Amino acid sequence: MAHLEGAADRAPQAATPATQPGHGDAMATILAALDDAKAEETVVIDLTGRTALADAMVISSGRSNRHVGSIADRVVEALKEQGFKDLRVEGQPHCDWVLIDAGDVILHVFRPEVRQFYNLEKMWGTDRPGERAAS
């Protein structure tokens, strides 16, 4: 690496994106945690080029408020274990609908009837190419 004159005088910079967990890492971590927590009907929606909010949205269901809360807790725990910081979580303690913002990936965990009411899959066009059901 080339030496830059005056580099020693500069304040240390934050870690580069290459050293931070990335979009693929978040997605893999979220999907694995959802599977571990027995989340149901998981769908991944590619948001690339459609919004600046995130690159992907994951929508999943839990069978009850308690299950939704448990799924959300497991996902947050797994993301933190992988080094994700500044996670934003909305919807607890009621757990009808919990949103977890992991930066490039946004996760929605719903009770089935709440998911049906808001119908985010239709809103974000899951019938478009690039969207898929998670396996």
DRENZA-762239 format. One record per atom (N, C-alpha, C, CB): residue number from 1; residue in one letter; chain; x, y, z. Coordinates in nm, 2 decimals. Glycine has a CB too. Example, Ala and Ser with C-alpha at 12.3 -4.5 7.8 and 13.67 -1.06 7.14 Angstrom:
<drenlums>
   resi   resn   chain       c1       c2       c3
      1      A       A     1.32    -0.57     0.78
      1      A       A     1.23    -0.45     0.78
      1      A       A     1.32    -0.33     0.78
      1      A       A     1.13    -0.45     0.90
      2      S       A     1.28    -0.22     0.71
      2      S       A     1.37    -0.11     0.71
      2      S       A     1.29     0.00     0.79
      2      S       A     1.41    -0.06     0.57
</drenlums>
This chain:
<drenlums>
   resi   resn   chain       c1       c2       c3
      1      M       A     0.08    -0.12     0.00
      1      M       A     0.00     0.00     0.00
      1      M       A     0.09     0.12     0.00
      1      M       A    -0.10     0.00     0.12
      2      A       A     0.06     0.22    -0.08
      2      A       A     0.14     0.34    -0.09
      2      A       A     0.12     0.43     0.03
      2      A       A     0.10     0.42    -0.22
      3      H       A     0.23     0.49     0.06
      3      H       A     0.22     0.59     0.18
      3      H       A     0.17     0.72     0.13
      3      H       A     0.36     0.60     0.24
      4      L       A     0.07     0.77     0.19
      4      L       A     0.02     0.91     0.16
      4      L       A     0.07     1.01     0.26
      4      L       A    -0.14     0.91     0.16
      5      E       A     0.13     1.11     0.20
      5      E       A     0.19     1.22     0.28
      5      E       A     0.08     1.28     0.37
      5      E       A     0.26     1.32     0.20
      6      G       A     0.11     1.30     0.50
      6      G       A     0.02     1.36     0.59
      6      G       A    -0.09     1.26     0.64
      6      G       A    -0.06     1.47     0.52
      7      A       A    -0.08     1.13     0.60
      7      A       A    -0.18     1.03     0.65
      7      A       A    -0.17     1.01     0.80
      7      A       A    -0.15     0.90     0.58
      8      A       A    -0.05     1.03     0.86
      8      A       A    -0.04     1.01     1.00
      8      A       A    -0.11     1.12     1.08
      8      A       A     0.11     1.01     1.04
      9      D       A    -0.13     1.24     1.01
      9      D       A    -0.20     1.35     1.08
      9      D       A    -0.35     1.33     1.08
      9      D       A    -0.16     1.48     1.02
     10      R       A    -0.40     1.25     1.00
     10      R       A    -0.55     1.23     0.99
     10      R       A    -0.60     1.15     1.11
     10      R       A    -0.59     1.17     0.86
     11      A       A    -0.73     1.18     1.14
     11      A       A    -0.80     1.10     1.24
     11      A       A    -0.83     0.96     1.19
     11      A       A    -0.92     1.17     1.29
     12      P       A    -0.83     0.86     1.27
     12      P       A    -0.87     0.73     1.22
     12      P       A    -1.01     0.73     1.16
     12      P       A    -0.86     0.62     1.33
     13      Q       A    -1.03     0.66     1.06
     13      Q       A    -1.16     0.65     0.99
     13      Q       A    -1.23     0.53     1.04
     13      Q       A    -1.14     0.65     0.84
     14      A       A    -1.36     0.53     1.02
     14      A       A    -1.44     0.41     1.05
     14      A       A    -1.40     0.30     0.96
     14      A       A    -1.59     0.44     1.04
     15      A       A    -1.43     0.18     1.00
     15      A       A    -1.40     0.06     0.92
     15      A       A    -1.47     0.08     0.78
     15      A       A    -1.45    -0.07     0.99
     16      T       A    -1.40     0.03     0.68
     16      T       A    -1.45     0.03     0.55
     16      T       A    -1.56    -0.06     0.53
     16      T       A    -1.33     0.01     0.44
     17      P       A    -1.64    -0.04     0.42
     17      P       A    -1.75    -0.14     0.40
     17      P       A    -1.71    -0.28     0.38
     17      P       A    -1.83    -0.09     0.28
     18      A       A    -1.59    -0.30     0.34
     18      A       A    -1.54    -0.43     0.32
     18      A       A    -1.52    -0.51     0.45
     18      A       A    -1.40    -0.43     0.24
     19      T       A    -1.51    -0.43     0.56
     19      T       A    -1.49    -0.50     0.69
     19      T       A    -1.62    -0.51     0.77
     19      T       A    -1.38    -0.43     0.77
     20      Q       A    -1.72    -0.44     0.72
     20      Q       A    -1.85    -0.44     0.79
     20      Q       A    -1.94    -0.56     0.73
     20      Q       A    -1.93    -0.31     0.77
     21      P       A    -2.03    -0.61     0.81
     21      P       A    -2.12    -0.71     0.75
     21      P       A    -2.20    -0.65     0.64
     21      P       A    -2.21    -0.77     0.86
     22      G       A    -2.22    -0.72     0.53
     22      G       A    -2.29    -0.66     0.42
     22      G       A    -2.43    -0.72     0.39
     22      G       A    -2.21    -0.69     0.30
     23      H       A    -2.49    -0.67     0.28
     23      H       A    -2.63    -0.71     0.25
     23      H       A    -2.64    -0.86     0.24
     23      H       A    -2.66    -0.65     0.11
     24      G       A    -2.55    -0.93     0.18
     24      G       A    -2.56    -1.08     0.17
     24      G       A    -2.55    -1.14     0.30
     24      G       A    -2.45    -1.13     0.08
     25      D       A    -2.46    -1.09     0.39
     25      D       A    -2.45    -1.14     0.52
     25      D       A    -2.57    -1.12     0.60
     25      D       A    -2.33    -1.07     0.60
     26      A       A    -2.64    -1.01     0.59
     26      A       A    -2.76    -0.98     0.66
     26      A       A    -2.87    -1.08     0.62
     26      A       A    -2.81    -0.83     0.65
     27      M       A    -2.88    -1.09     0.49
     27      M       A    -2.99    -1.18     0.43
     27      M       A    -2.97    -1.32     0.48
     27      M       A    -2.98    -1.17     0.28
     28      A       A    -2.85    -1.37     0.47
     28      A       A    -2.82    -1.51     0.51
     28      A       A    -2.85    -1.53     0.66
     28      A       A    -2.67    -1.55     0.48
     29      T       A    -2.81    -1.43     0.74
     29      T       A    -2.83    -1.44     0.88
     29      T       A    -2.98    -1.43     0.91
     29      T       A    -2.76    -1.32     0.95
     30      I       A    -3.05    -1.34     0.85
     30      I       A    -3.19    -1.33     0.87
     30      I       A    -3.27    -1.46     0.83
     30      I       A    -3.25    -1.21     0.80
     31      L       A    -3.24    -1.51     0.71
     31      L       A    -3.31    -1.63     0.67
     31      L       A    -3.28    -1.75     0.76
     31      L       A    -3.27    -1.66     0.52
     32      A       A    -3.15    -1.77     0.80
     32      A       A    -3.12    -1.88     0.89
     32      A       A    -3.19    -1.86     1.02
     32      A       A    -2.96    -1.88     0.91
     33      A       A    -3.19    -1.74     1.08
     33      A       A    -3.26    -1.72     1.21
     33      A       A    -3.41    -1.75     1.19
     33      A       A    -3.24    -1.58     1.26
     34      L       A    -3.47    -1.70     1.08
     34      L       A    -3.61    -1.73     1.06
     34      L       A    -3.64    -1.88     1.06
     34      L       A    -3.66    -1.66     0.93
     35      D       A    -3.55    -1.95     0.99
     35      D       A    -3.57    -2.10     0.98
     35      D       A    -3.56    -2.16     1.12
     35      D       A    -3.46    -2.16     0.88
     36      D       A    -3.46    -2.12     1.20
     36      D       A    -3.44    -2.17     1.33
     36      D       A    -3.56    -2.14     1.42
     36      D       A    -3.31    -2.10     1.39
     37      A       A    -3.62    -2.03     1.40
     37      A       A    -3.74    -1.99     1.49
     37      A       A    -3.87    -2.04     1.43
     37      A       A    -3.74    -1.84     1.50
     38      K       A    -3.86    -2.12     1.33
     38      K       A    -3.98    -2.18     1.27
     38      K       A    -4.08    -2.08     1.21
     38      K       A    -4.05    -2.27     1.37
     39      A       A    -4.03    -1.97     1.16
     39      A       A    -4.11    -1.87     1.09
     39      A       A    -4.18    -1.93     0.97
     39      A       A    -4.03    -1.74     1.05
     40      E       A    -4.29    -1.88     0.93
     40      E       A    -4.37    -1.94     0.82
     40      E       A    -4.39    -1.84     0.71
     40      E       A    -4.51    -1.98     0.87
     41      E       A    -4.40    -1.90     0.59
     41      E       A    -4.44    -1.83     0.46
     41      E       A    -4.34    -1.71     0.44
     41      E       A    -4.58    -1.78     0.47
     42      T       A    -4.21    -1.73     0.45
     42      T       A    -4.11    -1.63     0.43
     42      T       A    -4.10    -1.60     0.28
     42      T       A    -3.98    -1.67     0.48
     43      V       A    -4.10    -1.47     0.25
     43      V       A    -4.09    -1.42     0.11
     43      V       A    -3.98    -1.31     0.11
     43      V       A    -4.23    -1.36     0.06
     44      V       A    -3.90    -1.31     0.01
     44      V       A    -3.79    -1.21    -0.01
     44      V       A    -3.83    -1.13    -0.13
     44      V       A    -3.65    -1.28    -0.03
     45      I       A    -3.83    -1.00    -0.11
     45      I       A    -3.86    -0.90    -0.22
     45      I       A    -3.74    -0.82    -0.25
     45      I       A    -3.98    -0.81    -0.19
     46      D       A    -3.69    -0.82    -0.37
     46      D       A    -3.58    -0.74    -0.42
     46      D       A    -3.62    -0.59    -0.44
     46      D       A    -3.51    -0.79    -0.55
     47      L       A    -3.57    -0.50    -0.36
     47      L       A    -3.60    -0.36    -0.37
     47      L       A    -3.50    -0.28    -0.45
     47      L       A    -3.62    -0.30    -0.24
     48      T       A    -3.40    -0.34    -0.50
     48      T       A    -3.29    -0.27    -0.57
     48      T       A    -3.35    -0.19    -0.68
     48      T       A    -3.19    -0.37    -0.63
     49      G       A    -3.32    -0.06    -0.68
     49      G       A    -3.37     0.03    -0.79
     49      G       A    -3.51     0.08    -0.77
     49      G       A    -3.35    -0.04    -0.92
     50      R       A    -3.58     0.03    -0.67
     50      R       A    -3.72     0.07    -0.65
     50      R       A    -3.74     0.16    -0.53
     50      R       A    -3.81    -0.05    -0.63
     51      T       A    -3.65     0.16    -0.44
     51      T       A    -3.65     0.25    -0.32
     51      T       A    -3.52     0.27    -0.26
     51      T       A    -3.76     0.20    -0.22
     52      A       A    -3.49     0.38    -0.20
     52      A       A    -3.37     0.40    -0.13
     52      A       A    -3.37     0.35     0.02
     52      A       A    -3.33     0.55    -0.13
     53      L       A    -3.49     0.30     0.06
     53      L       A    -3.50     0.25     0.19
     53      L       A    -3.41     0.13     0.22
     53      L       A    -3.64     0.21     0.22
     54      A       A    -3.40     0.03     0.13
     54      A       A    -3.33    -0.09     0.15
     54      A       A    -3.31    -0.16     0.02
     54      A       A    -3.40    -0.18     0.25
     55      D       A    -3.22    -0.26     0.02
     55      D       A    -3.20    -0.34    -0.11
     55      D       A    -3.30    -0.46    -0.11
     55      D       A    -3.06    -0.39    -0.11
     56      A       A    -3.34    -0.50     0.00
     56      A       A    -3.43    -0.62     0.01
     56      A       A    -3.53    -0.61     0.13
     56      A       A    -3.35    -0.75     0.01
     57      M       A    -3.64    -0.67     0.11
     57      M       A    -3.74    -0.68     0.22
     57      M       A    -3.77    -0.82     0.24
     57      M       A    -3.87    -0.59     0.19
     58      V       A    -3.78    -0.87     0.36
     58      V       A    -3.82    -1.00     0.39
     58      V       A    -3.95    -0.99     0.47
     58      V       A    -3.70    -1.08     0.47
     59      I       A    -4.04    -1.07     0.43
     59      I       A    -4.17    -1.08     0.50
     59      I       A    -4.19    -1.22     0.55
     59      I       A    -4.29    -1.03     0.41
     60      S       A    -4.23    -1.24     0.68
     60      S       A    -4.25    -1.37     0.73
     60      S       A    -4.36    -1.36     0.84
     60      S       A    -4.12    -1.42     0.80
     61      S       A    -4.41    -1.48     0.88
     61      S       A    -4.52    -1.49     0.97
     61      S       A    -4.49    -1.58     1.09
     61      S       A    -4.65    -1.54     0.90
     62      G       A    -4.55    -1.54     1.20
     62      G       A    -4.54    -1.63     1.32
     62      G       A    -4.69    -1.66     1.35
     62      G       A    -4.47    -1.55     1.44
     63      R       A    -4.71    -1.77     1.43
     63      R       A    -4.84    -1.82     1.45
     63      R       A    -4.92    -1.74     1.56
     63      R       A    -4.83    -1.96     1.49
     64      S       A    -4.85    -1.67     1.64
     64      S       A    -4.91    -1.60     1.75
     64      S       A    -4.83    -1.48     1.79
     64      S       A    -4.94    -1.69     1.88
     65      N       A    -4.88    -1.39     1.87
     65      N       A    -4.80    -1.28     1.92
     65      N       A    -4.67    -1.32     1.98
     65      N       A    -4.88    -1.19     2.02
     66      R       A    -4.68    -1.43     2.06
     66      R       A    -4.56    -1.48     2.13
     66      R       A    -4.46    -1.54     2.03
     66      R       A    -4.60    -1.59     2.23
     67      H       A    -4.51    -1.60     1.93
     67      H       A    -4.42    -1.66     1.82
     67      H       A    -4.35    -1.55     1.75
     67      H       A    -4.50    -1.75     1.73
     68      V       A    -4.43    -1.44     1.71
     68      V       A    -4.37    -1.33     1.64
     68      V       A    -4.26    -1.26     1.72
     68      V       A    -4.49    -1.22     1.61
     69      G       A    -4.29    -1.24     1.85
     69      G       A    -4.19    -1.19     1.94
     69      G       A    -4.06    -1.27     1.95
     69      G       A    -4.24    -1.16     2.08
     70      S       A    -4.08    -1.40     1.96
     70      S       A    -3.97    -1.50     1.97
     70      S       A    -3.89    -1.49     1.84
     70      S       A    -4.02    -1.64     1.99
     71      I       A    -3.95    -1.49     1.72
     71      I       A    -3.88    -1.48     1.59
     71      I       A    -3.80    -1.36     1.59
     71      I       A    -3.99    -1.49     1.47
     72      A       A    -3.86    -1.24     1.62
     72      A       A    -3.79    -1.11     1.62
     72      A       A    -3.67    -1.12     1.71
     72      A       A    -3.89    -1.00     1.66
     73      D       A    -3.69    -1.17     1.83
     73      D       A    -3.57    -1.18     1.93
     73      D       A    -3.46    -1.26     1.87
     73      D       A    -3.62    -1.24     2.06
     74      R       A    -3.49    -1.37     1.81
     74      R       A    -3.39    -1.46     1.75
     74      R       A    -3.32    -1.39     1.64
     74      R       A    -3.46    -1.59     1.70
     75      V       A    -3.39    -1.32     1.55
     75      V       A    -3.33    -1.25     1.44
     75      V       A    -3.23    -1.14     1.49
     75      V       A    -3.43    -1.19     1.34
     76      V       A    -3.28    -1.06     1.59
     76      V       A    -3.19    -0.96     1.64
     76      V       A    -3.07    -1.02     1.71
     76      V       A    -3.27    -0.87     1.74
     77      E       A    -3.09    -1.12     1.78
     77      E       A    -2.97    -1.19     1.85
     77      E       A    -2.87    -1.24     1.74
     77      E       A    -3.02    -1.31     1.93
     78      A       A    -2.92    -1.30     1.64
     78      A       A    -2.83    -1.35     1.53
     78      A       A    -2.76    -1.24     1.46
     78      A       A    -2.91    -1.44     1.43
     79      L       A    -2.83    -1.13     1.43
     79      L       A    -2.76    -1.02     1.36
     79      L       A    -2.65    -0.96     1.45
     79      L       A    -2.87    -0.91     1.32
     80      K       A    -2.68    -0.94     1.58
     80      K       A    -2.58    -0.89     1.67
     80      K       A    -2.46    -0.98     1.68
     80      K       A    -2.65    -0.86     1.81
     81      E       A    -2.49    -1.11     1.68
     81      E       A    -2.38    -1.21     1.69
     81      E       A    -2.29    -1.19     1.56
     81      E       A    -2.43    -1.35     1.70
     82      Q       A    -2.34    -1.15     1.45
     82      Q       A    -2.27    -1.14     1.33
     82      Q       A    -2.20    -1.00     1.31
     82      Q       A    -2.36    -1.17     1.21
     83      G       A    -2.22    -0.92     1.41
     83      G       A    -2.16    -0.79     1.41
     83      G       A    -2.24    -0.67     1.36
     83      G       A    -2.04    -0.79     1.33
     84      F       A    -2.37    -0.69     1.34
     84      F       A    -2.46    -0.58     1.29
     84      F       A    -2.49    -0.50     1.41
     84      F       A    -2.59    -0.64     1.23
     85      K       A    -2.48    -0.37     1.39
     85      K       A    -2.50    -0.27     1.50
     85      K       A    -2.61    -0.18     1.45
     85      K       A    -2.38    -0.19     1.54
     86      D       A    -2.66    -0.10     1.54
     86      D       A    -2.76     0.00     1.50
     86      D       A    -2.89    -0.06     1.44
     86      D       A    -2.70     0.11     1.41
     87      L       A    -2.93    -0.17     1.49
     87      L       A    -3.05    -0.23     1.44
     87      L       A    -3.17    -0.15     1.50
     87      L       A    -3.06    -0.38     1.48
     88      R       A    -3.27    -0.13     1.42
     88      R       A    -3.39    -0.06     1.47
     88      R       A    -3.50    -0.16     1.47
     88      R       A    -3.42     0.06     1.38
     89      V       A    -3.57    -0.17     1.58
     89      V       A    -3.68    -0.27     1.60
     89      V       A    -3.80    -0.19     1.64
     89      V       A    -3.64    -0.38     1.70
     90      E       A    -3.91    -0.21     1.57
     90      E       A    -4.04    -0.15     1.60
     90      E       A    -4.15    -0.26     1.62
     90      E       A    -4.08    -0.05     1.49
     91      G       A    -4.24    -0.24     1.70
     91      G       A    -4.35    -0.33     1.72
     91      G       A    -4.35    -0.41     1.84
     91      G       A    -4.36    -0.41     1.60
     92      Q       A    -4.25    -0.41     1.92
     92      Q       A    -4.25    -0.49     2.04
     92      Q       A    -4.30    -0.39     2.15
     92      Q       A    -4.11    -0.55     2.07
     93      P       A    -4.37    -0.42     2.24
     93      P       A    -4.40    -0.55     2.30
     93      P       A    -4.53    -0.62     2.24
     93      P       A    -4.41    -0.55     2.44
     94      H       A    -4.61    -0.54     2.16
     94      H       A    -4.74    -0.60     2.11
     94      H       A    -4.72    -0.72     2.02
     94      H       A    -4.82    -0.49     2.04
     95      C       A    -4.62    -0.72     1.93
     95      C       A    -4.59    -0.83     1.85
     95      C       A    -4.70    -0.88     1.75
     95      C       A    -4.55    -0.95     1.94
     96      D       A    -4.78    -0.79     1.71
     96      D       A    -4.87    -0.82     1.60
     96      D       A    -4.79    -0.81     1.47
     96      D       A    -4.99    -0.72     1.59
     97      W       A    -4.70    -0.71     1.47
     97      W       A    -4.62    -0.69     1.35
     97      W       A    -4.49    -0.63     1.40
     97      W       A    -4.69    -0.59     1.25
     98      V       A    -4.38    -0.69     1.38
     98      V       A    -4.25    -0.64     1.43
     98      V       A    -4.16    -0.62     1.30
     98      V       A    -4.17    -0.74     1.52
     99      L       A    -4.11    -0.50     1.30
     99      L       A    -4.02    -0.46     1.19
     99      L       A    -3.88    -0.45     1.24
     99      L       A    -4.06    -0.32     1.13
    100      I       A    -3.78    -0.51     1.17
    100      I       A    -3.64    -0.50     1.20
    100      I       A    -3.57    -0.44     1.09
    100      I       A    -3.58    -0.64     1.24
    101      D       A    -3.51    -0.33     1.11
    101      D       A    -3.43    -0.26     1.00
    101      D       A    -3.28    -0.29     1.02
    101      D       A    -3.46    -0.10     1.00
    102      A       A    -3.23    -0.37     0.93
    102      A       A    -3.09    -0.41     0.94
    102      A       A    -3.01    -0.33     0.84
    102      A       A    -3.07    -0.56     0.92
    103      G       A    -3.05    -0.21     0.80
    103      G       A    -2.98    -0.14     0.70
    103      G       A    -3.03    -0.17     0.56
    103      G       A    -2.83    -0.16     0.71
    104      D       A    -2.95    -0.26     0.49
    104      D       A    -2.99    -0.29     0.35
    104      D       A    -3.10    -0.39     0.34
    104      D       A    -2.87    -0.35     0.28
    105      V       A    -3.14    -0.45     0.46
    105      V       A    -3.25    -0.55     0.46
    105      V       A    -3.35    -0.51     0.57
    105      V       A    -3.19    -0.70     0.48
    106      I       A    -3.47    -0.51     0.53
    106      I       A    -3.58    -0.48     0.63
    106      I       A    -3.66    -0.61     0.64
    106      I       A    -3.67    -0.36     0.58
    107      L       A    -3.69    -0.65     0.76
    107      L       A    -3.76    -0.77     0.79
    107      L       A    -3.90    -0.73     0.86
    107      L       A    -3.69    -0.86     0.88
    108      H       A    -4.01    -0.78     0.81
    108      H       A    -4.14    -0.77     0.87
    108      H       A    -4.18    -0.91     0.92
    108      H       A    -4.24    -0.71     0.77
    109      V       A    -4.22    -0.92     1.04
    109      V       A    -4.27    -1.04     1.10
    109      V       A    -4.41    -1.01     1.15
    109      V       A    -4.18    -1.10     1.21
    110      F       A    -4.51    -1.08     1.09
    110      F       A    -4.65    -1.06     1.12
    110      F       A    -4.72    -1.18     1.18
    110      F       A    -4.72    -1.02     0.99
    111      R       A    -4.83    -1.15     1.25
    111      R       A    -4.93    -1.26     1.28
    111      R       A    -5.00    -1.27     1.14
    111      R       A    -5.02    -1.23     1.40
    112      P       A    -5.05    -1.39     1.11
    112      P       A    -5.11    -1.41     0.97
    112      P       A    -5.22    -1.31     0.94
    112      P       A    -5.17    -1.55     0.97
    113      E       A    -5.31    -1.29     1.03
    113      E       A    -5.42    -1.20     1.00
    113      E       A    -5.38    -1.05     0.98
    113      E       A    -5.53    -1.20     1.10
    114      V       A    -5.28    -1.01     1.05
    114      V       A    -5.22    -0.88     1.03
    114      V       A    -5.15    -0.87     0.90
    114      V       A    -5.13    -0.84     1.15
    115      R       A    -5.07    -0.97     0.86
    115      R       A    -5.00    -0.98     0.73
    115      R       A    -5.10    -0.97     0.62
    115      R       A    -4.92    -1.11     0.72
    116      Q       A    -5.21    -1.04     0.63
    116      Q       A    -5.32    -1.04     0.53
    116      Q       A    -5.38    -0.90     0.51
    116      Q       A    -5.42    -1.14     0.56
    117      F       A    -5.40    -0.83     0.63
    117      F       A    -5.46    -0.70     0.62
    117      F       A    -5.37    -0.60     0.55
    117      F       A    -5.49    -0.65     0.77
    118      Y       A    -5.24    -0.60     0.59
    118      Y       A    -5.15    -0.50     0.53
    118      Y       A    -5.10    -0.54     0.39
    118      Y       A    -5.03    -0.48     0.61
    119      N       A    -5.10    -0.67     0.36
    119      N       A    -5.06    -0.72     0.23
    119      N       A    -4.95    -0.65     0.16
    119      N       A    -5.19    -0.71     0.14
    120      L       A    -4.83    -0.65     0.23
    120      L       A    -4.71    -0.58     0.17
    120      L       A    -4.66    -0.65     0.04
    120      L       A    -4.60    -0.58     0.28
    121      E       A    -4.69    -0.78     0.03
    121      E       A    -4.64    -0.85    -0.09
    121      E       A    -4.71    -0.78    -0.21
    121      E       A    -4.68    -1.00    -0.08
    122      K       A    -4.84    -0.75    -0.20
    122      K       A    -4.91    -0.69    -0.32
    122      K       A    -4.86    -0.55    -0.34
    122      K       A    -5.06    -0.69    -0.29
    123      M       A    -4.84    -0.48    -0.23
    123      M       A    -4.79    -0.34    -0.24
    123      M       A    -4.66    -0.33    -0.31
    123      M       A    -4.78    -0.28    -0.10
    124      W       A    -4.57    -0.42    -0.27
    124      W       A    -4.43    -0.41    -0.33
    124      W       A    -4.42    -0.50    -0.46
    124      W       A    -4.33    -0.46    -0.23
    125      G       A    -4.53    -0.56    -0.50
    125      G       A    -4.53    -0.63    -0.63
    125      G       A    -4.45    -0.76    -0.63
    125      G       A    -4.48    -0.55    -0.73
    126      T       A    -4.49    -0.86    -0.55
    126      T       A    -4.41    -0.98    -0.54
    126      T       A    -4.43    -1.06    -0.67
    126      T       A    -4.45    -1.06    -0.42
    127      D       A    -4.52    -1.03    -0.76
    127      D       A    -4.54    -1.10    -0.88
    127      D       A    -4.44    -1.06    -0.99
    127      D       A    -4.68    -1.09    -0.93
    128      R       A    -4.36    -0.96    -0.95
    128      R       A    -4.26    -0.91    -1.05
    128      R       A    -4.14    -1.00    -1.05
    128      R       A    -4.22    -0.77    -1.02
    129      P       A    -4.06    -1.01    -1.16
    129      P       A    -3.94    -1.08    -1.16
    129      P       A    -3.84    -1.03    -1.06
    129      P       A    -3.87    -1.08    -1.30
    130      G       A    -3.77    -1.12    -1.00
    130      G       A    -3.67    -1.08    -0.89
    130      G       A    -3.72    -1.11    -0.76
    130      G       A    -3.64    -0.93    -0.91
    131      E       A    -3.85    -1.13    -0.74
    131      E       A    -3.90    -1.17    -0.61
    131      E       A    -3.92    -1.32    -0.60
    131      E       A    -4.04    -1.10    -0.58
    132      R       A    -3.90    -1.37    -0.48
    132      R       A    -3.90    -1.52    -0.47
    132      R       A    -3.94    -1.55    -0.33
    132      R       A    -3.77    -1.58    -0.51
    133      A       A    -4.00    -1.67    -0.32
    133      A       A    -4.02    -1.72    -0.19
    133      A       A    -3.89    -1.78    -0.13
    133      A       A    -4.14    -1.83    -0.19
    134      A       A    -3.87    -1.75    -0.01
    134      A       A    -3.74    -1.80     0.05
    134      A       A    -3.76    -1.95     0.08
    134      A       A    -3.71    -1.73     0.19
    135      S       A    -3.65    -2.03     0.06
    135      S       A    -3.66    -2.17     0.08
    135      S       A    -3.62    -2.21     0.22
    135      S       A    -3.57    -2.24    -0.02
</drenlums>
